[in-house]
Amino acid sequence: MWNTLFGILLIIHGLVFIMFLVYVKLPEEEEGYFGWSRKSWLLDRFLGEKIVKIVGIVLWVTIIVGFVISGIVILAKHVARMA
């Protein structure tokens, strides 16, 4: 039971990261934004804006895929053990 719950939570957690790829202005605040601004406090000084966006998106997608695949593997192992 705990393995199933943990697997589902990992998948949901990974899918929640998709929300942060979108940079949206919050309606109730003048300067409030939600998501990734496509800027990096560390890499902007060394790399161009286009490279920072590419690196950020690649890392973000890697994180999303990692969480989702981890959850699927945990669920698959749990189902295989039950059979």
SULRA-V611723 format. One record per run of one state. SS is the DSSP state (H for helix, E for strand, - for the rest). FROM is the first residue (numbers start at 1). TO is the last residue. If there is no record, write none. Layout:
ss-><SS;SS>
from-><FROM;FROM>
to-><TO;TO>
This chain:
ss-><-;H;-;E;-;E;-;H;-;H;->
from-><1;2;22;24;26;33;35;43;46;49;83>
to-><1;21;23;25;32;34;42;45;48;82;83>
